[in-house]
Amino acid sequence: MQRLLSGCVGAFLIAGAVYAQPPAQSDPQPIYRVTVISRSLAAVNYEHRGGPTPIDFRGTVLLPYVKGTATVESHRGSVSIDAKIDHLEPPTRFGREYLTYVLWAISPEGRPKNLGEVLADSSNKAHVKVTTDLQAFGMMITAEPYYSVSLPSDVVVAENVVRPDTIGTREEVVAKYELLPRGQYTMTIQPASLRTLNGEAEKLSYDRYEAILELYQAENAVQIARSLGADQYARDSIDKAAALLSQAQDMNARKQDTHAIVSAAREATQMAEDARTIAVRRRDEERHQQEAQPSRDRSELRRLPPEQTEEARALPQTQSERLAPPPAPQRMPVLPPPPNPSLDRSAAQQQVRAQLFAQLNSTLTTRDTPRGLVVTLGDSMFESGNGNLRAVASQPLANLAAVLSSHPGLSVRVEGYADTEPLSNERARSVQTALIVSGAAAPGLISAVGYGNSRPIAPQTSAAGREQNRRVEVVIYGDSIGDHALWDHPYSLRSPS
C-alpha cells in the first residue's frame, strides 16, 4: 500500500508589491518590497530506486496560467528531476530587479535547496534537468534577483502537484521557520541610478541578450551583498566578486565572446552570494555577542558583596567593570579554569584555515566548505575534448602547488567533472600529475577521481551552464585546518546556574 503524503510548507501568496518610483526628493528608495501570506505545498517521499514517476506543476495566483510536468526518478545516492514548464512569463513583471527563476526542493522539515536556474525561451517555455540528494521533498519555482541565491524569495509562481499515478509516500510536512527563512532582497538605491528599458534600443542576438542578463544578475548579487555588510564582514569575497563583475563588464563593453562574459558574470554572482552568506552570519554573531555582554555584566555585579554592590551601581559601567570584590578571609582564591586544549587547538586550526583560504583565493576561485577548501579550475584551462592542460593553467597550478607545499600534511582530492566519466577522470589525473610534479604534496596525499556529469552546479539547458559544469575541483583538507568552515561556528551550551 502506498501512502501519498501532503502537508504545509510556509508559503506564499503575494498580498501586495511596491515598486519604487523616482521621487521628488533625493533620498534612497527601496526598489521593491513584497508582503506574503501562507499557502500549502505538497511533498513526496520518492521510493528508493522505484523507477520514474510523474508529477505536475501548477501556477500560483501570481502566474495562474503556468503549468508543467516533471519526471522524478530515485537513483543510488540521488534523485533526478526532468521538468518542463509552460507559460513562464518574464520575471521582471514582479519588479525590475527580478531577473530569473529558480527551482527549489523543500525538505519535510522546511529546508530549502536551490536546484538550479529555470530559463524560459522566447515562447515562455522552460526545460530543466537537475539532481538532488534529498529523498523526500516538495518543489516550487520562485522569481529571484540572481540565479545562485541560497534562500527563496516570497515570489512563488509555481508549485508541484501530486498526481494519482505519482509513485511515492505522503508525509506530514512541518515547516520550521529556522529552516525556511525568506530571502531578503530589499535594496536602497538613488533614483538617478535606476535603469529604464528603451523600446527603441538596438536589437540583440540571444547570446548577447543572455550575457547582458547575466551581468545584471551579477550586479544585483554584488549590491545585495554590500547592502548587508559584505564590505565589512566579507571583504575578500566581495572584492573578488566586484573584480569579476568589472572584468565581465569590460569584456561586454569590448564586445568579446559572450560565453566568456557569461562565465565571468556567473562566477561573480556565485562569489557575491558567498560574501552575502558570510556577512549575514558574521553580522548576526557579532550582534549576539553584543546582546550577551550586558547579561554577563549584570551577572558579575550580582557576585559583589552587598555593601559593594550599591557602590558599583552608582559608578559608570566602565568603572564598575574594574571594581573587583575583595578576597574573602580564610578562603582559597578562586582560580580560573585550566585552558581547554581542544578549544586552543580549534582556534589554531581556524587561524591556519583562514590564512590558507586567503592565499588560495588570491590565485584561483576558492570556496570554504564543510568538506574542505575547494579550488575550482574552469573548462577554459583544458584543451577542448581531452584532458590535457592548456598553457594558461601552468602559472595558476604552480601558484597552487607553492601554497600547498607551505602547508605540509594536508590531503588533496582532485575531482573531475565533464560530459563523460572518462574525460572527467583524464582531467582529474592531469591536475593530480601537475601538482605532484610541482611538489605540492607527497604523491600518497593527492588522489584523483572523475564524476562525469553526475554533479552539475548549473542547468544543462544553456551553453554557459554546460561550460560551468565542466570543471575540476581541488578539495584540500586535513587536521591542520580542521573540519569546520570559517563561517560555521559552533556554540557553547551552559547549564543554568
C-alpha positions in Angstrom: 0.0 0.0 0.0 1.4 3.3 -0.9 0.5 6.4 1.2 0.6 9.7 -0.6 1.7 12.5 1.6 0.7 16.1 1.9 1.5 18.9 4.2 2.1 22.6 4.6 5.3 24.4 4.0 5.3 28.1 5.0 4.3 29.5 1.7 3.2 32.1 -0.4 0.5 34.4 -1.8 1.6 37.9 -2.6 -0.6 40.4 -0.8 1.0 43.5 -2.3 4.0 44.7 -4.1 5.5 48.2 -4.1 7.9 49.3 -6.8 9.9 52.4 -6.4 9.1 55.4 -8.5 11.6 58.3 -8.8 10.5 60.7 -6.0 11.0 64.4 -5.9 13.5 64.2 -3.0 16.9 62.7 -3.3 16.5 60.1 -0.5 17.3 56.5 -1.4 14.1 54.5 -2.1 13.6 50.7 -1.9 13.4 49.2 -5.3 10.8 46.6 -4.4 9.1 45.1 -1.3 6.7 42.2 -1.1 4.2 41.1 1.6 3.2 37.4 1.8 0.8 35.1 3.5 0.9 31.3 3.6 -0.4 28.6 1.4 0.1 24.8 1.1 2.7 22.8 -0.8 2.6 19.1 -1.3 5.7 16.9 -0.8 6.5 13.4 -1.8 8.9 10.8 -0.4 10.1 9.1 -3.7 10.7 5.4 -3.4 14.3 4.4 -3.5 15.2 3.2 -7.0 11.4 2.7 -7.6 11.6 3.8 -11.2 10.5 7.1 -12.9 7.3 8.7 -11.7 5.3 11.8 -13.0 4.4 14.9 -11.0 2.7 18.1 -12.2 3.4 21.8 -11.7 0.7 24.5 -11.5 0.8 28.2 -11.2 0.0 30.3 -8.1 -2.1 33.4 -8.2 0.9 35.3 -9.4 1.1 33.3 -12.6 -2.1 31.3 -12.7 -1.6 30.0 -16.3 1.7 28.3 -15.6 1.6 24.6 -15.9 4.2 21.8 -16.3 5.1 18.2 -15.7 8.2 16.5 -14.3 9.6 13.0 -14.3 11.2 12.2 -11.0 13.4 9.1 -10.5 15.3 7.9 -7.4 18.8 6.6 -8.1 21.6 5.3 -5.9 22.6 8.4 -3.9 20.5 11.0 -5.8 17.1 11.8 -7.2 16.9 13.2 -10.8 14.2 15.6 -12.0 13.4 16.3 -15.6 10.9 19.2 -15.6 9.1 21.1 -18.5 7.2 24.3 -17.7 4.9 26.3 -20.0 3.6 29.9 -19.9 6.5 31.1 -17.7 6.3 34.9 -18.3 9.4 37.2 -17.8 10.1 37.6 -14.1 10.6 41.4 -14.4 6.8 41.7 -14.2 7.2 41.4 -10.4 9.8 44.2 -10.2 12.7 45.4 -12.2 15.2 43.5 -10.0 13.7 40.1 -10.5 15.7 38.7 -13.4 15.4 34.9 -13.3 13.5 31.9 -11.9 14.9 29.2 -9.6 13.6 25.7 -8.9 13.6 24.8 -5.2 13.3 21.5 -3.3 11.8 21.9 0.2 12.5 19.1 2.7 9.8 17.8 5.0 11.3 20.0 7.8 11.1 23.1 5.6 14.8 23.3 4.5 15.1 24.9 1.0 17.7 23.8 -1.6 18.4 25.6 -4.8 18.1 23.0 -7.6 19.1 25.3 -10.4 18.0 28.2 -12.7 14.9 27.9 -14.8 15.4 29.6 -18.1 12.4 30.3 -20.4 12.8 30.6 -24.2 11.1 33.1 -26.4 7.9 31.0 -26.2 7.9 31.2 -22.4 8.7 27.5 -22.2 11.5 26.1 -19.9 13.1 22.7 -19.7 15.4 21.8 -16.8 17.2 18.6 -15.7 18.7 18.6 -12.2 19.5 16.2 -9.4 19.2 16.4 -5.6 20.4 14.4 -2.6 17.1 14.9 -0.9 14.8 11.8 -0.8 11.5 13.5 0.3 10.7 17.0 -0.9 8.2 19.3 -2.5 9.1 21.6 -5.4 8.4 25.2 -6.2 9.6 27.9 -8.6 10.4 31.5 -7.5 11.4 34.7 -9.2 14.8 35.8 -8.0 17.3 38.7 -8.5 20.0 36.2 -9.5 20.4 32.5 -10.0 22.7 31.5 -7.1 20.5 32.6 -4.2 20.6 30.3 -1.2 17.2 31.4 0.2 13.9 31.5 -1.8 12.1 34.8 -2.3 8.5 35.3 -1.5 7.5 35.5 -5.2 6.4 31.8 -5.7 5.0 31.4 -9.2 4.6 27.6 -9.4 4.4 24.6 -7.2 4.3 20.8 -7.6 1.0 18.9 -7.6 0.8 15.2 -6.7 -0.9 13.1 -9.4 -3.0 10.0 -8.9 -0.2 8.0 -10.6 2.6 9.6 -8.7 4.7 6.8 -7.1 5.7 7.9 -3.6 4.7 8.2 0.1 3.0 11.2 1.7 4.2 12.5 5.0 3.3 15.3 7.2 5.3 18.4 6.3 6.2 20.6 9.2 7.6 24.0 8.2 10.3 25.2 10.6 11.0 28.9 10.4 14.6 28.4 11.2 15.0 26.2 8.1 12.8 28.2 5.7 13.6 31.9 6.1 12.5 34.2 3.4 15.1 35.8 1.1 15.6 39.5 2.0 16.4 41.4 -1.2 15.2 45.0 -0.4 17.9 47.3 -1.5 18.2 51.1 -1.4 19.4 53.0 -4.4 19.5 56.6 -5.6 16.7 57.3 -8.1 19.3 58.5 -10.6 20.8 55.0 -10.6 17.6 53.3 -11.7 17.7 51.9 -15.2 14.8 52.0 -17.7 14.5 49.9 -20.8 14.3 51.8 -24.1 11.9 50.2 -26.6 13.9 51.7 -29.4 17.2 50.2 -28.3 19.3 48.1 -30.6 18.1 44.5 -31.3 20.3 41.9 -29.7 21.1 38.3 -30.6 20.1 35.7 -28.0 23.8 35.1 -26.9 24.3 38.9 -26.4 21.0 39.1 -24.5 22.0 36.2 -22.3 25.3 37.9 -21.5 23.7 41.2 -20.5 21.1 39.4 -18.4 23.9 37.6 -16.5 25.7 40.9 -16.0 22.5 42.4 -14.4 22.2 39.4 -12.1 25.8 39.8 -11.0 25.2 43.5 -10.3 22.2 42.6 -8.2 24.2 40.0 -6.3 27.1 42.4 -5.5 24.7 45.2 -4.5 22.7 43.0 -2.2 25.8 41.6 -0.5 27.1 45.1 0.1 23.8 46.3 1.4 24.1 43.5 4.1 27.6 44.5 5.2 29.8 42.3 2.9 32.4 45.1 2.7 32.8 44.9 6.5 32.3 41.2 7.2 33.5 39.5 4.0 35.9 41.9 2.4 38.0 39.3 0.5 35.0 37.6 -1.1 33.1 40.8 -2.1 36.3 42.3 -3.5 36.8 39.2 -5.6 33.2 39.3 -6.8 33.4 43.0 -7.7 36.6 42.3 -9.6 35.0 39.5 -11.6 32.0 41.7 -12.3 34.2 44.5 -13.5 36.1 42.1 -15.8 32.8 40.8 -17.3 31.6 44.4 -17.8 34.8 45.3 -19.6 34.6 42.2 -21.8 31.0 43.1 -22.7 31.9 46.8 -23.5 34.6 45.5 -25.9 32.0 43.0 -27.5 34.1 40.0 -26.6 33.0 36.4 -26.7 29.6 36.1 -24.9 30.4 32.7 -23.4 33.4 34.2 -21.6 31.3 37.1 -20.4 28.6 34.8 -19.0 31.2 32.6 -17.3 32.8 35.6 -15.6 29.4 37.1 -14.6 28.1 33.9 -13.1 31.3 33.4 -11.2 30.9 37.0 -9.8 27.3 36.1 -8.8 28.3 33.0 -7.0 31.2 34.8 -5.2 28.8 37.6 -4.2 26.3 35.1 -2.8 29.0 33.5 -0.7 30.0 37.0 0.5 26.4 37.7 1.4 26.1 34.5 3.4 29.3 35.1 5.3 28.4 38.7 6.0 25.0 37.8 7.4 26.4 35.0 9.6 29.2 37.2 11.0 26.9 40.2 11.5 24.4 38.1 13.4 27.2 36.5 15.5 28.5 40.0 16.4 25.1 41.2 17.4 24.5 38.1 19.6 27.8 38.8 21.3 26.9 42.4 21.9 23.5 41.4 23.3 25.1 38.9 25.6 27.6 41.4 27.1 25.1 43.3 29.4 23.9 39.9 30.8 27.4 39.0 31.7 28.0 42.4 33.3 24.9 42.1 35.4 25.9 38.5 36.4 29.3 39.8 37.6 27.6 42.6 39.5 25.4 40.2 41.4 28.5 38.4 42.6 29.8 41.5 44.5 29.2 41.8 48.3 26.0 43.7 49.3 27.9 46.8 50.6 30.0 46.9 47.4 27.1 46.3 45.0 25.4 49.6 45.8 28.7 51.4 45.3 29.3 49.7 41.9 25.8 50.5 40.7 26.4 54.2 41.4 29.6 54.1 39.2 29.7 54.3 35.4 29.8 51.0 33.7 33.5 51.2 32.8 34.4 51.7 36.5 32.1 49.0 37.8 33.7 46.6 35.5 37.1 47.3 37.0 35.7 47.1 40.6 36.6 43.6 41.8 35.3 42.1 45.1 37.9 41.9 48.0 39.2 38.4 48.8 37.1 36.7 51.4 39.1 36.0 54.6 40.3 32.4 55.3 39.2 31.3 51.8 41.2 29.9 49.0 41.3 32.2 46.0 39.1 31.2 43.1 41.4 30.1 40.3 40.4 30.4 36.6 39.6 27.1 34.9 42.5 25.3 33.2 42.9 26.0 29.5 41.0 23.7 27.2 43.4 22.1 24.8 40.6 21.3 22.4 39.5 24.9 22.2 43.0 26.2 21.7 43.6 23.7 19.0 40.3 24.6 17.3 41.3 28.3 17.3 44.7 27.4 15.8 43.1 25.4 13.1 40.7 28.2 12.2 43.7 30.6 12.0 45.6 28.3 9.6 42.4 27.7 7.6 41.8 31.5 7.2 45.4 32.1 6.2 45.3 29.2 3.6 41.9 30.4 2.3 43.3 33.9 1.7 46.4 32.6 -0.1 44.4 30.2 -2.4 41.6 32.8 -3.1 44.2 35.3 -4.3 45.2 32.9 -7.1 42.1 30.8 -8.0 38.4 30.9 -7.1 38.2 29.2 -3.7 35.2 28.2 -1.6 35.2 27.3 2.1 33.0 24.3 2.6 32.5 21.7 5.3 34.3 19.1 3.2 37.4 21.4 2.9 38.7 24.4 0.9 37.6 23.9 -2.7 39.7 25.4 -5.5 37.9 25.4 -8.9 39.7 25.1 -12.3 37.3 26.1 -15.2 36.8 24.4 -18.5 39.0 27.1 -20.2 42.1 25.6 -18.6 41.8 22.4 -20.5 42.0 21.6 -24.2 38.7 21.0 -25.9 37.6 17.4 -25.9 40.5 15.9 -23.9 42.2 16.1 -20.5 45.3 18.0 -21.4 46.0 21.2 -19.6 46.5 24.4 -21.6 49.5 26.7 -21.2 47.3 29.2 -19.4 46.9 26.8 -16.5 50.6 26.5 -15.8 51.1 29.6 -13.6 47.8 29.1 -11.5 48.7 25.5 -10.8 52.3 26.4 -10.0 51.0 29.0 -7.5 48.6 26.5 -6.1 51.4 24.0 -5.6 53.6 26.6 -3.9 50.8 27.4 -1.4 50.1 23.7 -0.7 53.8 22.9 -0.2 54.0 25.6 2.5 51.3 23.7 4.5 52.7 20.1 4.7 50.5 17.3 5.8 47.3 18.4 4.0 45.5 15.9 1.8 44.2 16.8 -1.7 41.4 15.2 -3.6 41.2 16.2 -7.3 37.6 15.8 -8.6 36.9 16.0 -12.3 33.5 16.9 -13.9 33.0 16.7 -17.6 30.5 15.5 -20.2 31.7 11.9 -19.9 33.2 10.0 -17.0 36.4 9.0 -18.9 37.1 12.7 -19.8 36.5 13.7 -16.1 38.9 11.1 -15.0 41.5 12.2 -17.5 41.3 15.9 -16.5 41.5 15.0 -12.8 44.6 12.9 -13.3 46.2 15.7 -15.4 45.8 18.1 -12.4 47.0 15.5 -10.0 50.1 14.9 -12.0 50.8 18.6 -12.3 50.5 19.1 -8.6 52.7 16.1 -7.8 55.4 17.3 -10.2 55.3 20.8 -8.7 55.9 19.4 -5.2 52.5 20.4 -3.8 52.4 17.3 -1.5 53.5 13.7 -1.3 52.0 11.5 -4.0 50.2 9.5 -1.4 48.3 12.6 -0.2 46.9 13.6 -3.7 44.1 11.4 -5.1 42.1 11.9 -8.3 38.5 10.8 -9.2 36.2 11.6 -12.1 32.4 12.0 -11.6 31.4 12.6 -15.2 28.3 14.9 -15.4 26.6 13.5 -12.3 27.0 16.6 -10.1 26.1 19.7 -12.1 26.2 23.1 -10.5 24.3 24.9 -13.2 21.5 24.0 -15.5 22.5 21.9 -18.6 19.9 23.7 -20.7 22.3 26.5 -21.8 25.8 26.6 -23.3 27.0 28.7 -20.3 25.6 26.2 -17.8 27.2 23.3 -19.5 30.6 25.1 -19.6 30.3 25.9 -15.9 29.6 22.2 -15.1 32.8 21.2 -16.9 35.3 21.8 -14.2 37.9 20.3 -11.9 37.6 20.9 -8.1 40.7 20.6 -5.9 39.5 19.7 -2.4 42.0 20.5 0.3 41.5 19.1 3.8 43.4 17.9 6.8 43.9 18.0 10.5 45.8 21.3 10.5 42.8 23.3 9.1 40.1 21.3 11.0 36.8 20.3 9.6 34.7 23.4 10.3 34.3 26.1 7.6 35.2 29.6 8.7 31.5 30.7 8.5 30.3 27.6 10.5 30.9 28.5 14.2 29.9 26.1 17.0 28.0 27.4 20.0 28.8 26.5 23.7 25.9 25.4 25.9 25.9 26.3 29.6 23.9 24.7 32.4 21.5 27.1 34.2 23.2 28.5 37.3 
